[in-house]
């Protein structure tokens, strides 16, 4: 029960990003994508998934699943739960990239979440390192996460801008 409580409170940022992504997906649906935009989405999306996989690898190898909850005064997360959570999302994102390119609204929501999660990781890990007065698990790949999330978010905003303008008219 304490690990469940730890996940509920320790992953608050992720839950907020998840809700924000759902809202963005509803408010900013993809237009029908051109072949060029579909290829670009697949490239940007797969690059973002690779960066997130590398970030997860660093977190796993350096013990983020114990260090982060403990920094918040919570119980450590089990290695297994941390792996299942991250691998499940990586699988969802890998499936979502081509599905979103084909027009799936559900897949679009998960890609908004990927962009926000990468940005959140890119901000949170340097802050955690400052608070720890040194390295904090996930710091080394956090810059790449921030950049990949920024590129993806910029693309998502740009590709959905025309659709938003048409809906508002």
C-alpha positions, 0 to 999 in steps of 0.5 A: 500500500505504501508503494501505491501511495508513493506512486500516486503522489510521487508521479503527480507531475506525470499525472498532470502531464497526462491530463494536459495531453488529453485536453490538448488532444481534444482542443487541438486535433490533427488535421488530415496530414500530408505525406510530408507531415506524416513522414515528419511525425514518424521521424520526430515521434520515433526520435522522441521515443528513442530519447525517452528509452535512453532516459529510462535506461539511465534512470533504471541503471542509476536507481531513480526508482528509489532516489526520487521517491525518497527525495520526496519522503516517500517509499521507494518504487519497486524496480519491477513496477518502474520497469513495467510502467516505463516499458508499457508507455514506450510500447504505447508510444511506439504503436502511437507514432504510426497510428497518429500519422494515420489519423488516430485521435487516441494516438494523438493524445499519447504523443502530446503526452510524450512531448510533455513528459519529455519536457517535464523530465528535461526540467525536473532532473536538473532541478533535482540535481541542484537540490541533491547538490550533485548528480541525480539519476536521469540528469545526463539524458535530461537535456536530450529529453528537453530538446526532443520534447520541445521539438515534438511539442513545437511540431504538434502545435504547428501542425494543429494550428491550422485546424484550431483556426478553422474550428474557431471560425 
